[in-house]
Amino acid sequence: GTVTGIGQTTAADGVKAAIVGDELRLVGYDSSQPLPAALYGMNGSLFMSVKALTADAVNVSSLPKGIYILKLGDKSFKLYK
C-alpha cells in the first residue's frame, strides 16, 4: 500500500508566535536550528528579513500597530501589534 499525508517536520513545527508588548516571541522555537524569517505588513511591505533567526525573541518596538505576517521557514503566522 501507499502511505500518504506524511510530511517532513521542520524546526518551525510546533512553534507559537505572538507579539507581546514590544517583543515578537517564539515559543517552542529551537534557535540551535535557525530558520530564515521575514516579517511583512498586510500591504506586503517587508519590515524584517534574516537568513537565520538565532533568537526566540525580537524587539519590534519600532513597528506601528497593525497586523503582520511572519514567515518562519515554511510556516506562516498572523500577528497583531
Backbone hydrogen bonds, N-H to C=O, Kabsch-Sander energy under -0.5 kcal/mol:
donor,donor_aa,acceptor,acceptor_aa,energy
4,T,2,T,-0.5
7,G,5,G,-0.7
13,D,10,T,-1.7
15,V,12,A,-1.9
16,K,27,V,-2.5
18,A,25,R,-2.0
20,V,18,A,-0.7
20,V,23,E,-3.0
21,G,19,I,-0.6
23,E,20,V,-1.9
24,L,58,V,-3.3
25,R,18,A,-3.3
25,R,23,E,-0.7
26,L,56,D,-3.0
27,V,16,K,-3.1
27,V,25,R,-0.5
28,G,26,L,-0.5
30,D,11,A,-0.6
31,S,29,Y,-1.1
33,Q,30,D,-2.0
35,L,53,L,-0.5
37,A,50,V,-2.2
38,A,71,K,-2.1
39,L,48,M,-2.5
40,Y,69,I,-3.0
41,G,45,S,-2.8
42,M,67,I,-0.9
44,G,41,G,-2.0
47,F,39,L,-3.2
48,M,39,L,-1.3
50,V,37,A,-2.7
53,L,35,L,-3.1
54,T,52,A,-0.7
58,V,24,L,-2.1
60,V,22,D,-3.1
61,S,22,D,-0.5
63,L,60,V,-1.7
68,Y,79,L,-3.0
69,I,40,Y,-2.6
70,L,77,F,-2.8
71,K,38,A,-3.1
71,K,69,I,-0.6
72,L,70,L,-0.6
72,L,75,K,-2.5
73,G,36,P,-2.6
73,G,71,K,-0.5
75,K,72,L,-2.2
77,F,70,L,-2.3
79,L,68,Y,-3.3
79,L,77,F,-0.5
81,K,66,G,-2.9
